[in-house]
């Protein structure tokens, strides 16, 4: 059974309040593809979102450490 219009509106309202969205685009001819990232996330037992967020967090921490030197 499809979701009701009220359910869809409630979901949109919740997501808007609770989440920031970030869209990344990966060129199809890039060295790393979406499939590569998904495969690495699967191997780590993580969703692609968690995998990418962890990579960003580590990069940001490394940059902060370099500034402290």
N, C-alpha and C positions, 0 to 999 in steps of 0.2 A: 504494500500500500504506500503510495507516495506521501511525502510529508505535507501537512496542511500549510496554508499560507501563513497562519499565525505562528506555526513552529519555525518556519523559514525566517520570518521576521525576528523572532526571539533569538534564533541562532546567530543571525547577522548582528543584532544588538549586542549579544554577549561577546562575540568575537571582536567587534569593534572596540568594546570597552576593555577587553582582556589581552589582546594581542597586537603587536606591531607586525606588519608584513614587510618582507624584503624579497624582492624578486631578483634572481640572478639569471643572466643569459650566458650560455656556453656555446661557443661556435661549434658547429658539427665537425669541423676539421681541426679542432684544438687538440693539443697533446693529451689532455685529460677530458674525458667525455662524461656525460651524465651517468652512463652505464658503469664507468670506472668508479665514480663516487658511490653509486648505489651498491656496487659489489664490495667495495671497501667497508661501507657501513654495515652490510650484511655480515661480512666476516667478523666485524667488531661486535656484532649482536646489537646494533643500534639502528634507529631510524636515520634516514638521511638528514633530517633536520637536526637531530642530536649530534650526529657526526660532524656536520658543517659548523654548528655552533661551538663545539669543542675545539675544532681547528682554529676558528676565529679567536676564541678565548686564549688559547695557547700563543697564538701570534701576537695578540695584544699584550700579554704578560711578558713575552720576550722583548717586545719593543720598549716596554716600561723599564725593564732591567737594563737595556742598553742606554737609556737616557740617564739612569742613575750612575753610570760609570763616569 
